[in-house]
Amino acid sequence: MMFLGHYAVGFLLKKKFNALPLWILFIAVQLVDILAFTLVLFDVEKMSYNPTSNPFLRTSMDYIPFTHSLSSSLGIALIVFLVFWKLKNKTWGIALSMGVISHWFIDFIAHKPDMPLIFDSYKVGLGLWNYPWIAFLVEIGFFIGAGYYLYKDSENLKRPIILMAILVIFYTPTMFAPEGEVPVVIVGILSLSFYTIFAVLTWWTERGKK
């Protein structure tokens, strides 16, 4: 699944909606995957290992209608909008729902045709991952470009640079990972753990600006 590309959208949303904490935006842009891996752990959605030399295609998304269909993503985004409109204000609702729905469109660019439009039907995907080196460089470039756009006028760049460096360092081994099956349960637990760690790291990054 896309990684840095989603966080790049978080940077862009932070630039537009500066009042929102970046760590919450980071959760919003990954909320679809957070829900997906949670449902996989409970055996509601299905993923499996796909033996291939292409590191980006080793996770087969066999049954993901509740999180990764366009219809479901729109539903999740609507719920997020209504909840945060009620809890905070309309701007929060708009920004976070945009983050949620952006996930589907970023995945649509990268994935092979396994992204459903309606529940588990009409699967689409542009297949950028079929060209792993291009996908790898595009994602890193998008992330760094979005980070630069957000932080270019900041006076204190130390923590943002640390944040971006850690994310790039974490992502880079994906391209060079040796072929081999990792149980989906382990992938799910690790992914949820990393999403939590990165949200905390982003909170720490913004604390440094105060």
Secondary structure by P-SEA (a helix, b strand, c coil): cccaaaaaaaaaaaaacccccaaaaaaaaaaaaaaaaaaaaaccbbbbbbbccccccccccccccccccaaaaaaaaaaaaaaaaaaccaaaaaaaaaaaaaaaaaaaaccccccccccccbbbbcccccaaaaaaaaaaaaaaaaaaaaccccccaaaaaaaaaaaaaaaccccccccccccaaaaaaaaaaaaaaaaaaaaaaaaaac
